Amino acid sequence: MLLEVRDLHVEFHTRDGVAQAVDGVGYAVDEGETLAVLGESGSGKSVTAQAVMGILDMPPGRIGGGEILFKGRDLLTLGKEERRRIRGREMAMVFQDALSSLNPVVSVGDQLGEMFVVHRGMSRKDARTKAVELMDRVRIPAAGQRVRDYPHQFSGGMRQRIMIAMALALEPSLIIADEPTTALDVTVQAQVMDLLAELRRELDMGLILITHDLGVVADVADRIAVMYAGRIVETAPVHDLYRAPAHPYTRGLLRSIPRLDHKGRGLYAIKGLPPSLLSVPPGCAFHPRCPLARDVCRHGAPPPLYEVTERRRSACHFWQEALHAR
């Protein structure tokens, strides 16, 4: 297994109390596999990724427990310098806001080349040549001329390609893409997703795709993990989940996707709002919004991940009803 997250806990200490942003999350991704992590804003998707990358090591955030096994090594037991060497060289991250993630006063060529200077000890000239090759690889036109341009001189889609190029620079084994298609139009979204899928196949790398858009991942992901209020509520192969979700929250997300064959009907929305992470309700955190909720859902510990099939899990006491609901 390339990456395995086990019982991860991340908390944020605020003036109003402790927010349990990630509460016992566990998932795994292998070489050449794409895992999509879905959920509403605030469900813990990005915080989990930041913990994996080792960029969540300053207050108010704190990793409260668990294991992050990368190629068999627990990253949480490594020192800062060793984590830094792994970051970029063996795992990399594509952030959702390319404009704010890129340095506005440094050319994209110098930003891409810095990876080779720092990690490979290349000269600036050789690093610039590598930067042009990377830009060609992610299909930026006229890369030889545009390597001297600054981030603001590129469109949103091209800036996102530059972020992907930076992540690919050292050919890592794992890439985490955090909302890589945010604020892009539908055509550019498809191009970016196709590019990620093609590079994943070419390099046989693992890919974790974080998104709240179920339509984006349908043709790209191999497996899906759905998060709600800091916990995994369902995991399944992508086609199984889209065909018949086994958790009411997943079913609600799928029903919320606009459909062309529903012309004239009102758009479906899951009632209510996600809970505050400072005061998550007892029992199943989704129960105030769930159409299947009963007394057992409202009290005690959160439901465990029940085994639906050998490759499927659902954190719902009534997963069978959810699975067969119409």
BAKOLVEX-132107 format. One line per 2 residues: number of its first residue (from 1); their letters; for each residue x, y, z of C-alpha. Coordinates in pm, 1 decimal, m for minus. Layout:
N
NUM> a> X Y Z | ...
end
This chain:
326
1> ml> 0.0 0.0 0.0 | 137.6 342.5 m95.9
3> le> m44.1 549.5 167.6 | m255.9 439.2 460.6
5> vr> m416.5 680.5 706.4 | m526.0 515.2 1029.2
7> dl> m753.4 663.4 1298.0 | m631.3 1018.2 1234.8
9> hv> m740.9 1294.3 1472.7 | m683.7 1666.3 1411.6
11> ef> m811.6 1938.5 1640.1 | m808.2 2317.6 1640.3
13> ht> m788.5 2507.9 1967.1 | m997.1 2826.2 1941.4
15> rd> m1129.6 3089.1 2180.8 | m1465.8 2913.7 2179.3
17> gv> m1330.3 2565.6 2244.5 | m1170.5 2270.7 2067.0
19> aq> m1294.0 2191.3 1716.5 | m1247.9 1825.7 1621.2
21> av> m1185.8 1881.4 1249.0 | m1080.3 1520.2 1180.8
23> dg> m1219.8 1249.8 1405.3 | m1077.6 902.0 1348.0
25> vg> m1039.5 919.2 970.0 | m888.2 624.5 786.5
27> ya> m835.3 558.8 416.0 | m575.7 412.5 181.9
29> vd> m452.4 460.9 m173.4 | m220.4 240.8 m376.4
31> eg> 15.4 308.7 m665.7 | m171.2 388.7 m985.8
33> et> m499.3 437.9 m797.8 | m720.8 746.1 m768.4
35> la> m911.5 799.6 m445.2 | m1169.5 1079.7 m444.4
37> vl> m1252.8 1234.1 m106.4 | m1595.0 1402.1 m115.8
39> ge> m1797.6 1613.4 121.8 | m1932.4 1959.1 196.8
41> sg> m1705.9 2247.5 296.9 | m1586.2 2195.1 653.3
43> sg> m1610.7 1815.9 645.7 | m1235.7 1771.5 705.8
45> ks> m1118.5 1679.8 355.1 | m845.7 1941.2 319.3
47> vt> m735.3 1923.2 683.5 | m672.6 1549.0 643.4
49> aq> m464.4 1618.2 332.2 | m263.4 1887.3 508.0
51> av> m189.7 1645.6 791.4 | m66.8 1388.7 537.0
53> mg> 157.3 1649.6 372.0 | 299.4 1762.8 706.0
55> il> 192.7 2126.1 668.6 | m37.0 2124.1 970.3
57> dm> 222.3 2146.3 1244.2 | 156.7 2492.2 1388.5
59> pp> m110.5 2627.9 1626.6 | m404.4 2641.3 1639.7
61> gr> m402.6 2306.5 1452.0 | m272.8 1993.6 1622.4
63> ig> m261.8 1627.0 1526.8 | m415.1 1448.3 1822.6
65> gg> m339.9 1089.8 1725.4 | m333.6 822.7 1459.5
67> ei> m89.1 700.1 1197.8 | 0.6 815.8 845.5
69> lf> 187.4 531.2 679.6 | 366.6 621.5 356.4
71> kg> 546.3 327.1 197.5 | 530.5 157.9 536.1
73> rd> 680.3 446.3 738.7 | 474.8 643.4 988.3
75> ll> 523.4 1004.9 883.0 | 410.0 1131.7 1222.8
77> tl> 720.8 983.1 1384.8 | 967.7 1156.4 1149.1
79> gk> 1155.8 1478.4 1219.9 | 1080.7 1803.7 1037.1
81> ee> 1381.2 1779.4 803.2 | 1298.3 1423.2 702.7
83> rr> 935.1 1520.9 636.7 | 1056.3 1815.2 426.2
85> ri> 1270.7 1584.2 212.3 | 973.0 1358.9 147.9
87> rg> 746.5 1653.2 68.6 | 792.6 1745.9 m296.7
89> re> 1025.6 1458.0 m375.0 | 792.7 1167.6 m291.3
91> ma> 457.0 1336.9 m236.9 | 322.5 1666.3 m361.6
93> mv> 7.9 1874.3 m339.8 | m189.9 2080.3 m591.5
95> fq> m371.9 2359.8 m407.2 | m711.2 2491.9 m510.5
97> da> m627.2 2861.9 m547.7 | m340.3 2873.7 m795.6
99> ls> m315.8 3254.6 m800.7 | m259.1 3284.9 m424.5
101> sl> m37.3 2973.3 m416.1 | 207.7 3110.5 m674.2
103> np> 449.1 3392.8 m593.2 | 327.8 3697.6 m788.7
105> vv> 673.5 3860.3 m817.4 | 867.8 3555.3 m938.1
107> sv> 840.2 3416.2 m1291.7 | 674.8 3076.8 m1327.2
109> gd> 998.6 2940.5 m1472.8 | 1194.3 3032.0 m1161.1
111> ql> 922.6 2886.7 m936.5 | 921.6 2558.6 m1129.0
113> ge> 1300.2 2549.0 m1146.4 | 1340.1 2602.2 m772.4
115> mf> 1231.6 2242.4 m714.1 | 1531.1 2116.3 m911.1
117> vv> 1773.2 2362.7 m751.0 | 1668.7 2272.2 m396.8
119> hr> 1612.4 1896.6 m431.0 | 1846.5 1802.2 m716.3
121> gm> 2123.2 2062.0 m683.7 | 2088.9 2174.9 m1048.0
123> sr> 2222.3 2502.1 m1183.1 | 1972.3 2779.7 m1256.8
125> kd> 2023.9 2731.9 m1630.3 | 1953.8 2356.7 m1620.9
127> ar> 1657.6 2416.3 m1388.9 | 1509.9 2663.4 m1641.6
129> tk> 1539.3 2396.2 m1913.8 | 1354.1 2151.2 m1688.2
131> av> 1085.8 2413.1 m1623.5 | 1021.1 2445.8 m1997.9
133> el> 994.3 2066.4 m2026.6 | 741.1 2059.7 m1743.1
135> md> 531.8 2332.1 m1901.3 | 532.4 2139.2 m2226.6
137> rv> 428.9 1827.0 m2038.0 | 118.2 1994.0 m1899.4
139> ri> 42.7 2141.1 m2242.7 | 108.3 2509.9 m2190.7
141> pa> 148.9 2659.4 m2541.1 | 477.4 2834.2 m2632.6
143> ag> 641.9 2716.7 m2310.1 | 985.4 2838.3 m2419.7
145> qr> 860.4 3197.4 m2434.5 | 609.9 3188.4 m2149.2
147> vr> 857.6 3048.3 m1896.6 | 958.4 3408.6 m1822.3
149> dy> 599.9 3523.3 m1760.7 | 446.5 3590.6 m1419.1
151> ph> 138.3 3417.0 m1270.9 | m99.2 3707.5 m1340.3
153> qf> m20.6 3677.0 m1712.4 | m182.0 3331.1 m1729.2
155> sg> m549.2 3234.0 m1729.9 | m697.7 3041.3 m1436.9
157> gm> m675.6 2711.0 m1623.7 | m312.7 2771.9 m1722.6
159> rq> m218.2 2865.8 m1366.2 | m369.5 2540.0 m1246.4
161> ri> m157.7 2356.2 m1505.6 | 149.6 2531.1 m1364.3
163> mi> 53.6 2406.8 m1016.0 | 24.1 2054.1 m1154.6
165> am> 363.4 2093.9 m1322.6 | 517.6 2196.6 m987.9
167> al> 367.0 1891.3 m820.9 | 503.4 1666.0 m1097.9
169> al> 850.4 1820.5 m1102.4 | 1026.5 1544.3 m909.8
171> ep> 788.7 1267.0 m1023.7 | 649.2 1185.5 m677.8
173> sl> 473.3 861.6 m594.4 | 166.4 1043.7 m459.4
175> ii> m12.1 1363.3 m557.1 | m290.7 1521.6 m353.1
177> ad> m509.8 1754.5 m559.5 | m720.5 1979.9 m335.6
179> ep> m1019.8 2115.4 m530.6 | m808.3 2151.7 m849.3
181> tt> m1102.5 2271.0 m1061.8 | m1243.5 2538.3 m829.6
183> al> m1350.0 2859.2 m1012.9 | m1277.2 2707.8 m1355.3
185> dv> m1540.3 2683.4 m1626.5 | m1676.8 2340.9 m1719.1
187> tv> m1461.6 2296.0 m2030.3 | m1139.6 2382.7 m1845.8
189> qa> m1243.5 2158.6 m1555.3 | m1265.8 1863.6 m1794.1
191> qv> m924.9 1945.2 m1943.3 | m758.7 1965.2 m1601.4
193> md> m916.9 1637.9 m1487.1 | m818.8 1460.9 m1809.4
195> ll> m462.5 1587.7 m1766.3 | m441.9 1458.3 m1408.5
197> ae> m580.6 1118.8 m1512.6 | m335.4 1091.5 m1802.9
199> lr> m34.3 1183.4 m1588.2 | m145.0 940.7 m1317.3
201> re> m151.1 656.8 m1572.4 | 177.3 763.9 m1729.8
203> ld> 368.2 783.7 m1400.2 | 175.5 506.1 m1218.3
205> mg> 137.5 736.1 m919.8 | m127.7 746.1 m652.4
207> li> m373.3 1036.0 m670.5 | m598.3 1170.6 m394.8
209> li> m859.8 1401.7 m541.6 | m1038.0 1625.9 m290.1
211> th> m1361.9 1782.5 m409.3 | m1723.2 1860.5 m324.2
213> dl> m1831.6 1811.4 m687.2 | m1946.0 1455.5 m754.3
215> gv> m1971.6 1523.7 m1127.4 | m1598.6 1596.7 m1150.8
217> va> m1481.5 1256.7 m1025.2 | m1726.1 1016.7 m1191.9
219> dv> m1494.2 925.1 m1480.3 | m1162.4 970.4 m1298.6
221> ad> m1173.8 803.3 m956.4 | m1136.2 434.1 m876.0
223> ri> m1273.4 460.9 m523.2 | m1457.6 725.1 m322.8
225> av> m1447.9 817.5 44.9 | m1730.9 1043.6 164.0
227> my> m1666.4 1266.0 468.3 | m1910.7 1440.6 698.6
229> ag> m1829.9 1639.3 1015.2 | m1474.3 1509.9 1032.3
231> ri> m1552.4 1140.6 980.5 | m1566.5 894.1 692.0
233> ve> m1930.7 795.6 641.6 | m1899.5 579.9 329.4
235> ta> m1628.6 421.0 114.0 | m1695.2 233.0 m208.2
237> pv> m1573.0 170.4 m563.1 | m1686.5 465.1 m770.4
239> hd> m1941.2 283.8 m987.9 | m2097.6 104.4 m689.9
241> ly> m2142.4 428.9 m501.8 | m2299.2 613.5 m794.4
243> ra> m2529.9 322.5 m872.8 | m2654.7 266.8 m517.1
245> pa> m2518.5 473.6 m225.8 | m2531.8 306.1 114.9
247> hp> m2549.2 618.3 330.7 | m2829.3 879.2 339.4
249> yt> m2576.9 1163.6 317.7 | m2420.4 1022.0 1.1
251> rg> m2766.0 971.1 m143.9 | m2847.3 1334.1 m67.6
253> ll> m2530.3 1453.2 m239.3 | m2612.1 1253.1 m550.9
255> rs> m2970.7 1381.6 m557.4 | m2836.0 1737.4 m540.2
257> ip> m2664.9 1708.6 m880.3 | m2868.4 1897.3 m1144.7
259> rl> m2996.6 1665.9 m1420.5 | m3100.3 1749.6 m1774.8
261> dh> m3389.0 1500.4 m1761.0 | m3538.9 1687.1 m1462.5
263> kg> m3619.1 2001.3 m1657.7 | m3878.7 2214.4 m1481.6
265> rg> m3837.6 2046.4 m1142.3 | m3698.2 2223.6 m838.3
267> ly> m3341.1 2146.0 m738.1 | m3303.1 1905.4 m446.9
269> ai> m3110.6 2021.4 m139.5 | m3022.4 1838.4 180.8
271> kg> m3220.4 2012.4 454.5 | m3041.2 2186.4 738.7
273> lp> m2673.7 2271.4 776.7 | m2361.6 2076.5 874.9
275> ps> m2298.7 2085.7 1251.0 | m2045.6 2312.8 1417.8
277> ll> m1726.8 2116.4 1484.8 | m1723.1 2277.7 1829.9
279> sv> m2045.6 2097.3 1921.4 | m2104.0 1791.1 1705.2
281> pp> m2431.3 1623.6 1809.9 | m2417.8 1283.9 1985.1
283> gc> m2473.6 965.3 1788.9 | m2459.4 1005.5 1413.2
285> af> m2360.7 1365.2 1328.6 | m2590.4 1355.5 1024.6
287> hp> m2904.0 1257.7 1218.7 | m3058.4 1612.8 1236.5
289> rc> m3068.3 1615.5 854.2 | m3132.9 1247.4 787.3
291> pl> m3468.1 1110.7 663.2 | m3387.9 765.7 810.0
293> ar> m3289.5 889.0 1159.8 | m3428.9 701.3 1461.4
295> dv> m3355.6 695.5 1833.0 | m3043.6 480.5 1796.1
297> cr> m2897.9 745.2 1561.5 | m2944.2 1026.5 1813.1
299> hg> m2767.1 882.6 2115.8 | m2439.8 723.1 2214.2
301> ap> m2132.7 680.9 1998.4 | m2122.5 750.6 1623.1
303> pp> m2208.9 443.3 1414.1 | m1910.7 231.4 1306.4
305> ly> m1826.4 163.1 943.3 | m2041.1 m142.9 873.0
307> ev> m1925.4 m385.7 604.2 | m2168.2 m363.0 311.6
309> te> m1957.3 m579.5 79.4 | m1590.3 m677.5 81.9
311> rr> m1494.3 m337.9 m64.9 | m1773.2 m116.9 73.0
313> rs> m1831.4 37.9 414.7 | m2110.0 261.1 546.7
315> ac> m2136.6 441.9 880.8 | m2514.4 407.7 897.7
317> hf> m2717.0 180.2 1126.6 | m2972.8 150.0 846.7
319> wq> m2739.2 116.4 550.0 | m2955.9 m156.3 399.3
321> ea> m3252.3 81.5 377.1 | m3030.1 353.2 231.4
323> lh> m2886.9 110.1 m21.3 | m3227.3 m0.5 m149.3
325> ar> m3408.7 333.9 m121.4 | m3574.6 474.6 m432.1
end
